[in-house]
Amino acid sequence: MTGSDAGIARGEFDVAILGGALSGAATALLLKRRDPTLRVVVLEKNTKLKRRVGEATVEVSGYFLCRTLGLTSFLTQTQLVKNGLRFWFSKRETEGLGSCSEVGGKYLSAVPSFLVDRAVLDEEVLLRAEREGVDIIRPATVLSVHLASGECQTLSVRTPEGNLELRARWVVDASGVKCMLSRANGWWRSHQVHPTLSAWSRWRGVKDWDGETLAKRHPGLSKSYVGIRGTATNHLVGDGWWAWCIALKGGDTSIGVVIDQRRTDWPSNEEAVGEKLRSFISQHAAGREILEGAEFIAGDVHFRRNLPYHSMVYAGDGFVLTGDASAFLDPFYSPGMDWIAFTTSAAVRTILAWRRGEELGPVLQQHNRDFTTSYQRMFEALYENKYDYMGDYDLMRIVVRLDIALYYLFVVRPIFQDADLLQIPPYAAREAVPIFWLMRLYNRRFAAMGRKRRKLGTFGCRNNLQRDLFVGFNLRVIHLLKLICGSLAQWCWLEISEGWRSWGQRSKVEPSASGVVTNSLAQPAT
C-alpha cells in the first residue's frame, strides 16, 4: 500500500480509479495535474503490472503520450521509435519474404509514434501519478462498487492487510477487458456481427527484417527503398485474417493473429496455442521465414474469442468508463491506445466539469452520445466486412492509402492544432459525417469486390512480386489531398473495370452450413 496512509485510512476520495494500467494511471495523472486539490486513489490488483497486448501507438496516441502526458524523453530513451505500418501479402507460389507483395512507406515516419513494452510504460505513468500525489493501493481487489447517482459511490476492496470500504464521488472504471462496471450493471454487449478471435504471444529469436541474413536471401528488398522495416508494425495479411509482428525494446517480438471466424477457422487440433499460432502464421511466406528458429515465451501465450464488445453506457453522474473497460472493436491499424487517449481525455473533462460546478446533464449526454456514435461509425467505416477483401493486395493497397490519409487529415492534424479535440472521439462531431459516409461507402464497395473476386477465382492474384512503396504520411494538407485524390481515382477505375459486376450484391458474408466459411489456412488464387 502506497500513498497517503492518512487519506486511505479515512477512506474518502473525490475519484477512485479501478485499475492502474495506462488508462487508469493517465486519468489519475491528468486529474492531479489539472486540479491538485482532488483526492484521487488508484486501486491496482497487481504488485507489478504485466505486459499487455497493444504495443504499437499511432499518431494520436503518440501525441497523447508525448504532449499530453509529457513522456517524450522517457519514450525515446526506453522504447522503440515506430516507422509506420507495413503490409505483406503472399499466395501459394510465393517462395519467401522477397517474393511477397508489400505495401508501406518508402521513408521514415514524419509524425512520432512508438513500439512500447506496456509493462514498462504503464508502470512509468503510474509512478508519475504517485509523484503528483495520487494514492496507490496495490495489490487491491475491488469486490464491489455501489453506484449512487449524484452522490458518493461505495467500494468494497480486499487488500493483504484486510478489507476496506472506500467512498468516492467518482469512480473511473479502467479495469480493461474485465469491464467491471459495465458487466456488473448489465451495460456490456458483445459485438456479434464482427466475430473475430485472436491468439498472441511474445517471441525470441525472430528474424531481423533489416538484418544481413534476410538481406542476403532477398537482395531485391533493398532496391528503391530507404526506410526501416523492422521497427514498423508489420502486418502479414491472409484471406480472412491478419497477423502482427511488433519489435520490442530488448529483443522480444510481439506476434499475434486476428481471424474473422466467418472466413477462416482457428486450428482445432490438440497442439498448444503457441504452436497453433506458429503453424497458422507459417502459411504466409513472410511468417514462415521470420519465425524460422524462433520460440514463443512460455507463460506469455494468450487466446480470446469474440474480441469486439462495447458498453451501452459510458458515463453517469458518479462514474465514467475508460480504455478497454468501455469498448473494444478491432486491433487492425492499432487503434487501442488512441481509444485510451480519447476516453481518458473525456473522462478528465467530465470530472473537472463537476469540480467547477457545471451542470452535468449536458456534459454526460454529450459524453455518451459521442462515444456511442464513434464506436458504431468506426465499425461501419473501417471494419464492417473488411476481412472480405483484406487478403487481396490490389484492393488493400488502395484502401490503406485512403484510410490512413483520411485519418491524418481529419483526426491527427486537427489534434496537433488543438489538443482539446482529444476529448471528442473520431466521427462523433457533426463535421465528420461526410467523411464517415465516404469511408463507409468505399469500405462496402471493396468488400463487395473482394467477394466477387473470390467467386471468380481472381482474389489475391497479384499477391506475389508486387511492391507499393509510397512517400510516408505527413501533416501537409496538399500532400494528404494528393494521396486521397489519387486513391479515389484508382477506386473509380476499379468500379469501371470490374466493380460493376458486384453492384447490387448482398453486403454480408454468407457463412457455410456450420456457421463458418470453412477455408482454414485458405490460400488466395494463384
Order of alpha helices (4+ residues) and beta strands (2+ residues): alpha-beta-alpha-beta-alpha-alpha-beta-beta-beta-beta-alpha-beta-beta-beta-beta-alpha-beta-beta-alpha-beta-beta-beta-alpha-alpha-beta-beta-beta-beta-beta-alpha-alpha-alpha-alpha-alpha-beta-alpha
